[in-house]
Amino acid sequence: MRKLLSIIFLFAALTLHAQDKNVAEVSQTWAEKTITGVGGGDVIELAKAFHRAFPTRAARRMFSEATQRVPGGGGTYEDQAKKNGFMDYADDVTEEDEDPESIEVCVWRRSNGHRLFAVNLNSLEYDIHALCFYDYNPQTRTLKPEKTLADQIRPKKSANYTIALPRTGKEIYINEFVGETAYSYTYGWDGMKPVLKETKVAK
């Protein structure tokens, strides 16, 4: 009986993992779907709601690590995530994953009582990005995509860029590389959304 249960769990896990979407799929479809039935407004619940709608290997591994204890005390990584409004995960590119991924998620409190939730999902092998923004309405418990905001923030000169969501504070940092020129963008927070605060150019 125990062996049979183990086989059932194994097939269930394989089926679940087979449903994972790659970064390109998420990038092409996230803005078409309003996510309902969100469990709450903290970064964990928002990330779980996004993962239910758009399951990815990176998010699954992020949640797996979230319950682990933080070295040196301070609770679990999940406790830290709720406190800071940020959590992340990145595959080790030296491992055998065919397409290593990274993910960051964070949340800001908006001045209208809503929250802005962001997902930064990346394919590390193919340099594909999915930058997603959602408005979380606590009354309806829905995440409504804000594609216009994502389009405004995403670099347009080149596909070669990195985005860092705020681990602490509220600023987004973007580095874009065009040939031998590097552009650095800092986005501050105006109470409702990130806005361009500073641009630096290095050659």
N, C-alpha and C positions, 0 to 999 in steps of 0.2 A: 504493500500500500504506500509506504514512504517513497519507494522508488518511482511508483506511478505518479505521485504528487510532484516529485522532483522533475520528471519529464514534462508534466503539464506546465509547471512554472517556467521551465526552460523554453518551451515553445511559445508561451505567452510573452516572455521577454524578447525572444527573437522577432515575434510579430510586431511588438511595440517599437522596437528599434528599426524595423524595416519601414515604419511609417514616418521616420524622421525626415524632415525637409532639409534640403541643402540651402546654402546662403542665397544662391541665385533665385531659387523658388520663392523664398521669403521676400527678397527684394522686389520681385515682380507682382506679388499678390497681397502684401500686408495692408496696403492702403485701401483695399476693396472691402474690408471686413470690419464692422463694428463688433467688439467683443462684449458679450453680455454675461451676467451671472458672476461678476467679479466678487471675490470673497471679502475684500477690504481694500483700504487705501495705502497700506504700507508696501514697501518695495517688494517684499516676498510674495504677497498676495497678487500684486499687479504682474509680477514676473510669471507666477504660476498660471494666471489667466492667459497671458500671451503664449505661454508654452502649450497650453491646452489647444489653442487655436492654431499655433504654428510650432509643432514639436521639432526640436533640433537636438543633435547629439551634444552640442556645447552646453545648452541649457540643462539637459538631463544630467550631465556630469557636474554642472555647477550646483544643482540641487543636492546631488549625492554628497558633495563636499561640505554643503552648508551646515550639516548637523555635526561636523567634526569640531573638536575643541580647539580653541585658539592657543598656540604655544605661549606659555607663560601666564596663563589665566585669562580672565576677561570673557568667560563664557564660550559660546560657539560662534562660528562664522555667521550663522543666521542671526544671532544676537547683535553682532556688529553691523550686519547689513540693515537691520531694522533701525538701529541707532543712527547710522550715517546716511541712510537712504540710498545705498549703493551696494552692488555686489557684482562679481565678475568671475570669469574662468577662462583659461587659455590652455589648449592642448600643447604638449611638449613636441615641438617640430622635429625632434630627433627620434621620436617614437615611430611606430609602424602605421599610424593612421594615414590612409591614402590622401585625405584632404583635411588637414588639421584646421580647427576652428577656434575662434575666441568670441567671447560675448561679454558685454557690460550692460548693466541696467541701472537706472537711477530715477529718482522722483523729486520734483520741486513742488512746493505749495504755492498755488496761484492766489492772487489777491481777490478773486471772485469766489473763493471757497472750494474751487475744484483743484485738481492736481495735474501736473504735466509729467507724463511717464515717457522715458526714452529707452530705446534698445539699440545698441551698437553691436551688430553681428558681423563677423568677418571670416572669409575664407583665406587662410594664411598661405595656402599653396597657389591659389589662382588670383589673389588680389581682388576679390569681389566683396563688396560692402552692402549691408542692409542697415541703413540708419532710419529708425522708425520713431515717430512721436505720436502720442495719444493724449487726448483730454480725458481725465477720469472724473466722472460725475458721481459724487457720493450718494445723491438721491436715487439715481437710477442704477447705480453700480455697473456702469458701462464704460468701456474704453473706446472712444471715437477717434479714428485716425486723423492726423493733421499732416497731410502730404505736402501742403504748401509750405509749412514750416520746415519740413525735412528738405525740400528742394531749395529753400533759401539758404540753409546752413551747409549743405553738401557742396564741396568744392567743384568748380566747373572747368578749370583750366586743364586738369589732368585726372586720370583715374588712379594715379599714384599718390595716395595720401593716407594719413593716419588720423584717427579721432580719439580723443581721451575725454570721456565723461567725468564729471567731478566726483572724486572719491570723498572729498570734504569740500565745503564751500559750494558755490553755485556756477562756476565758470567752466565752459567747454574750451578745450584746446585742440586746434587742428594744425597739422603740418602737411603742406602740399609741396610736391617736387615736380618741377617742370624743367627738364634738361638738367643743367647744373645750378638752377636757381631754386631756392627753398623759400616758401611763403609760410609764415606763422600767423594764425588767426586766433584771437581770443574773443570769446563771446561771453558777455556779462548777462546779468539777469535784471529785467525791468519790472518784475512782479507778475508778469503773465507769460513771458517767453524769453529765450536767449536772444540777445541782440549783439551785433558786431561792435566790439569795444576797441580793438587794436589790431593793426596789421603790420607785420615786419617782413622785410625782404632781405635775404642773404644770398650773395653770389659767390 
